[in-house]
Amino acid sequence: MAIFFIFVVSSGAIAAPDIAGEAFILIDAQSGQILDGKNYDVQLHPASTTKILTTILALEKGKLTDKVTVSKNAPAAEGTKVYLREGETVTLEQLLNAAMVHSANDAAVAIAEHIGGSVEAFVELMNEKAKEIGAKNTKFVNTHGLTNEEHLTTAYDLAMISRYAMQNPQFRELAAKKVYDWEGLEWQTRLINKNKFLWRMQEATGIKPGYTSQAKYTLAASAEKNGQELICVILGSSENRIWDDAKALLEYGFTDFRNINITENNNIVATLQIDEEKEVNLATTRAANFVVANNEQIKLETKVVLKDFSFPIHKGDILGELKVMINGEEAESIPLQSLEEIKKPIVWHRIVINLLAATFLLQIAVRLYRRWRKRRRKYLYRSTGRRINTYRF
């Protein structure tokens, strides 16, 4: 089954902004679709944007209320700190705020040792998570982003990591927090988020900047407008350009592109007629959208493809998929689930029913045969006077 749509969206385009930096990318947060970019598959140093992955991994594997005892390794971390003291006990929530708001490297080390047992073990978890998320060219060797020749990612990978992290409500709260009151043994102060982008754009929702002399200025930034969220990543830029470039890139995305809703979650897109009385509705398991340039004409085709299935059918069983084609190329594949229970007899039930029917017919045949034998026995006895032996079967 296929349904065709043609969308023609009126032109309202603005020129793509000139973005400084070695690489950048702009994506739609919901679909992950790339809207614009340059050199986004080139491996570069991420600096403290590394802490995006450190934080989301810690949120998934730990609890905010976890008590963390600081080892001797965390205070030895170089760069930005909250001046943790060896033996000091803090909560994981404090450390995550220190890492995201203040970009504290000592906090990132303490987080890693608490969750992974060691920095090395935690870094292994980071790289595994990056691959799981969809990062293709990322290798991290530390949790804070200080320069190491082997510590590399791409603008694309960092955008995918940012997109994944921003789906977590606790992470979103950390990424948007402008201030945090730090209460440690060595230092008590109000931390001001180093992400100046939070003040630069009214629609900003996060997420994390970074800087080292080798990486230069790096930034993952997000904003939401009219129900659409976009994420941009800029690597290898300068301090006097990166904040305004991020704003210009996101505004370009909101102005020059339009979000087309293909389907909502749990939307019925097909019905299977099992027999004259029974039918199964197939519904989408997630929402799907596609972003197009305002002056772009597209042909959208949706096609339902059924899987091989057997009875009984349970509610929630995946029976097919909705394939979405944009200008002849597959853009989405959405699993379709059953909304009904169908307890139609399966093969062995039919066999039992057929055997019961055959047994019933055999019993009738036996009774008829016995009646015939009985009548024949009486006839022979009367005609010969001899008794006939009979055998039951």
C-alpha positions in Angstrom: 0.0 0.0 0.0 1.4 3.4 -1.0 0.2 6.9 -0.4 1.7 9.9 -2.3 1.9 13.5 -1.3 3.5 16.5 -3.0 4.6 19.4 -0.8 5.4 22.7 -2.3 6.6 25.2 0.3 6.8 28.9 -0.6 10.2 30.5 -0.7 11.3 32.5 2.3 15.0 31.7 2.2 17.8 33.7 3.7 21.4 33.2 2.8 23.3 30.6 4.7 25.6 32.3 7.3 29.3 32.3 6.9 30.5 30.2 9.8 34.1 30.6 11.1 35.8 27.5 12.4 37.3 24.3 11.0 34.0 22.4 11.0 30.3 22.8 11.8 27.0 21.1 11.5 23.3 21.9 11.9 20.8 19.2 12.6 17.1 18.7 13.5 17.0 17.4 17.1 13.9 15.2 16.6 15.0 13.4 13.4 18.8 13.9 13.4 18.5 15.1 9.9 21.5 17.2 8.7 20.4 20.7 7.5 23.8 22.3 6.8 27.5 21.7 7.6 31.2 21.8 6.6 33.9 19.3 7.3 31.6 17.6 9.8 33.2 14.2 9.3 36.8 15.5 9.9 38.3 14.4 13.3 39.1 17.3 15.5 39.8 18.0 19.2 36.5 18.6 21.2 37.9 20.2 24.3 35.3 20.3 27.2 32.4 19.4 24.9 33.7 15.9 25.9 31.8 16.4 29.2 28.5 16.0 27.4 29.2 12.3 27.1 30.7 12.1 30.6 27.5 13.7 32.1 24.9 11.7 30.2 26.7 8.4 30.9 26.9 9.2 34.6 23.2 10.1 34.7 22.3 6.8 33.2 24.6 4.7 35.4 24.4 6.6 38.7 22.0 8.4 41.0 22.1 12.1 41.8 22.1 11.3 45.5 25.2 9.0 45.2 27.9 9.9 47.8 31.3 10.2 46.1 34.5 10.2 48.1 37.2 12.2 46.2 40.5 10.3 45.5 43.9 11.8 45.1 43.6 11.8 41.3 40.7 14.3 41.0 42.5 17.2 42.8 45.5 16.6 40.5 43.5 17.3 37.3 44.8 20.4 35.4 42.8 23.3 34.1 39.4 24.5 35.4 38.5 23.2 38.9 36.2 23.4 41.8 39.2 22.6 44.0 38.1 19.2 45.3 40.1 17.9 48.3 41.2 14.3 48.6 38.9 12.5 51.0 36.1 15.0 50.6 32.6 13.6 50.2 30.2 15.2 47.7 27.1 14.1 45.8 27.1 13.0 42.2 24.6 15.9 41.6 27.2 18.4 42.8 29.9 16.9 40.6 27.6 17.0 37.5 26.7 20.6 38.1 30.4 21.4 38.5 31.2 19.7 35.3 28.4 21.2 33.2 28.1 24.7 34.6 31.8 25.4 35.5 33.4 22.8 33.2 35.4 21.5 36.2 38.0 18.9 35.2 38.5 17.6 38.7 34.8 16.9 38.9 35.0 15.0 35.6 37.7 12.8 37.1 35.7 12.2 40.3 32.6 11.3 38.3 34.6 8.8 36.2 36.2 7.0 39.2 32.8 6.8 41.0 30.9 5.3 38.0 33.6 3.3 36.3 35.9 2.4 39.2 38.8 4.1 37.3 39.1 6.8 34.6 40.3 4.2 32.2 37.3 1.9 32.7 34.9 4.9 32.5 36.5 6.0 29.2 35.9 2.5 27.8 32.2 2.9 28.7 32.3 6.4 27.0 33.6 5.0 23.7 31.1 2.1 23.8 28.3 4.6 24.4 29.4 6.8 21.6 29.2 3.9 19.2 25.8 2.9 20.5 24.6 6.5 19.9 25.8 6.5 16.3 29.2 8.3 16.6 31.3 7.0 13.8 34.7 8.6 14.2 35.1 9.3 18.0 37.8 8.1 20.3 38.0 9.6 23.8 40.9 8.9 26.1 39.8 11.1 29.0 36.6 12.5 30.6 37.3 16.2 30.6 38.6 17.0 27.1 42.1 18.2 27.9 44.2 17.9 24.7 45.5 14.5 23.8 46.5 13.6 20.2 44.3 10.5 20.4 41.3 12.3 21.9 39.2 13.1 18.8 35.7 13.4 17.5 33.8 15.0 14.6 31.1 17.7 14.4 28.7 15.0 13.3 29.5 12.7 16.1 29.3 15.4 18.7 25.9 16.5 17.3 24.6 12.9 17.6 25.9 12.7 21.2 24.3 16.1 22.0 21.0 15.0 20.4 21.0 11.8 22.5 21.9 13.6 25.7 19.2 16.3 25.3 16.5 13.6 25.2 17.2 13.1 29.0 15.3 15.6 31.2 17.9 15.6 33.9 20.6 16.4 31.3 18.5 19.1 29.8 18.2 20.8 33.2 21.9 20.7 33.7 22.6 22.0 30.2 20.3 25.0 30.6 21.4 26.0 34.1 22.9 29.4 34.2 24.1 29.5 37.8 24.9 26.9 40.5 25.9 27.5 44.2 29.0 25.4 44.9 29.6 24.4 48.5 32.9 22.5 48.9 35.5 22.2 51.6 38.0 24.3 49.7 35.7 26.6 47.8 32.3 28.1 48.2 31.0 30.3 45.4 28.3 30.9 42.8 29.3 29.2 39.6 28.3 31.1 36.4 27.8 28.9 33.3 30.6 29.3 30.9 28.2 28.8 28.0 27.6 32.4 26.9 25.2 31.2 24.3 22.5 30.7 27.0 22.4 34.5 27.2 23.0 35.2 23.5 19.8 33.7 22.2 16.4 33.8 23.8 15.3 30.4 22.5 18.5 28.7 23.7 18.1 25.4 25.5 21.8 24.4 26.1 24.3 22.7 25.9 28.2 22.9 26.4 31.2 24.9 25.2 34.9 24.1 25.4 38.3 25.5 24.8 42.0 24.5 24.7 44.8 26.1 22.8 44.9 23.2 20.3 41.2 22.6 20.0 40.4 26.4 19.9 36.8 27.3 20.8 34.2 24.5 20.5 30.5 24.6 21.1 27.4 22.4 21.0 24.4 24.7 21.1 20.6 24.1 20.9 17.5 26.2 20.6 13.8 25.6 20.3 11.3 27.6 18.4 7.6 26.9 17.5 7.9 23.3 18.7 11.1 22.6 16.7 14.5 22.1 18.3 17.8 22.4 16.4 21.3 21.6 17.4 24.5 23.0 16.0 28.1 22.1 16.7 31.1 24.3 15.8 34.7 23.1 16.2 38.0 25.0 15.9 36.5 28.5 16.1 37.5 31.8 17.8 36.0 33.4 20.9 34.8 36.5 19.1 32.9 34.5 16.5 31.6 31.3 18.0 28.6 32.6 20.0 27.3 34.8 17.2 28.0 32.1 14.6 25.9 29.6 16.7 23.0 32.0 16.9 23.2 32.9 13.2 23.3 29.2 12.3 20.3 28.3 14.4 18.3 31.3 13.2 19.1 30.3 9.6 17.7 26.8 10.4 14.5 28.2 11.9 14.0 30.7 9.1 15.1 28.7 6.0 13.7 25.3 6.8 10.3 23.9 7.6 9.3 20.9 9.7 6.9 18.5 8.0 5.1 16.1 10.3 4.8 12.7 8.6 3.1 10.8 11.4 2.4 11.0 15.1 3.1 8.2 17.6 0.4 5.5 17.8 -1.2 6.7 14.6 -3.2 4.0 12.8 -1.9 3.8 9.2 -3.3 0.4 8.1 -5.9 -2.3 8.9 -5.5 -6.0 8.3 -8.8 -7.8 7.5 -8.4 -11.3 9.0 -11.9 -12.5 8.1 -15.4 -11.1 7.8 -15.5 -10.3 11.5 -12.0 -9.8 12.6 -9.5 -7.0 11.8 -6.2 -5.7 13.2 -5.3 -2.0 13.2 -1.6 -1.2 12.7 -0.2 1.9 14.4 3.1 3.6 14.4 5.5 3.1 17.3 6.9 6.6 17.2 6.4 10.0 15.6 8.3 11.0 12.5 9.1 14.3 10.9 11.2 15.6 8.0 12.8 19.0 7.5 12.9 20.6 4.1 14.2 23.9 2.8 11.4 26.5 2.3 12.0 26.7 -1.4 12.3 22.9 -2.0 9.7 20.9 -3.7 9.5 17.3 -2.5 7.6 14.1 -3.2 6.7 12.2 -0.1 5.7 8.6 -0.5 4.6 6.3 2.4 4.4 2.6 2.0 3.2 -0.1 4.4 5.4 -3.3 4.3 4.0 -6.3 6.2 6.2 -8.9 7.9 5.5 -12.7 8.0 3.4 -13.4 11.1 1.4 -16.2 12.6 -1.6 -16.5 14.9 -2.3 -15.7 17.7 -1.6 -12.0 17.3 -1.0 -10.1 20.6 -1.4 -6.4 21.2 1.9 -4.7 20.6 3.3 -7.3 18.2 5.3 -5.8 15.4 3.6 -6.8 12.2 5.2 -4.5 9.6 6.8 -1.1 9.0 5.9 2.2 7.5 8.6 3.2 5.0 8.8 6.9 4.2 10.4 7.9 0.9 11.5 11.5 0.2 12.1 12.2 -3.5 12.6 8.5 -4.1 15.0 7.8 -1.2 14.1 6.1 2.0 14.2 8.6 4.9 12.4 6.7 7.7 11.4 3.2 8.6 8.9 3.1 11.4 7.8 -0.2 13.1 4.0 -0.8 13.1 2.4 -2.6 16.0 -0.9 -4.4 16.4 -3.6 -2.7 18.5 -5.7 -5.9 18.8 -5.6 -9.4 20.1 -6.5 -12.1 17.6 -6.8 -15.6 18.9 -7.4 -17.4 15.7 -6.8 -21.2 15.9 -3.4 -22.2 14.8 -2.4 -25.3 12.8 -2.4 -27.8 15.7 -5.8 -26.6 16.8 -7.1 -27.4 13.4 -5.5 -30.9 13.6 -7.2 -31.6 17.0 -10.5 -30.5 15.6 -10.1 -32.6 12.5 -9.1 -35.6 14.7 -12.1 -35.2 16.9 -14.3 -35.1 13.8 -12.7 -38.2 12.4 -13.1 -40.0 15.7 -16.8 -39.1 15.8 -17.3 -40.4 12.2 -15.4 -43.6 13.1 -17.7 -44.2 16.1 -20.7 -43.8 13.9 -19.2 -46.3 11.4 -18.5 -48.8 14.2 -22.0 -48.6 15.5 -23.5 -49.1 12.1 -21.1 -52.1 11.5 -22.1 -53.6 14.8 -25.7 -53.3 14.1 -25.2 -54.9 10.7 -23.2 -57.8 12.3 -25.8 -58.3 15.0 -28.6 -58.5 12.4 -26.5 -60.9 10.3 -25.7 -63.1 13.4 -29.4 -63.5 14.2 -30.0 -64.4 10.6 -27.2 -67.1 10.5 -28.3 -68.5 13.8 -31.8 -69.0 12.6 -30.7 -70.5 9.3 -28.0 -72.9 10.6 -28.5 -73.3 14.3 -24.8 -72.6 14.9 -23.4 -69.9 17.0 -21.0 -67.4 15.3 -17.9 -66.1 17.3 -17.6 -62.3 17.3 -14.6 -60.1 18.2 -14.7 -56.6 19.5 -12.4 -54.0 18.1 
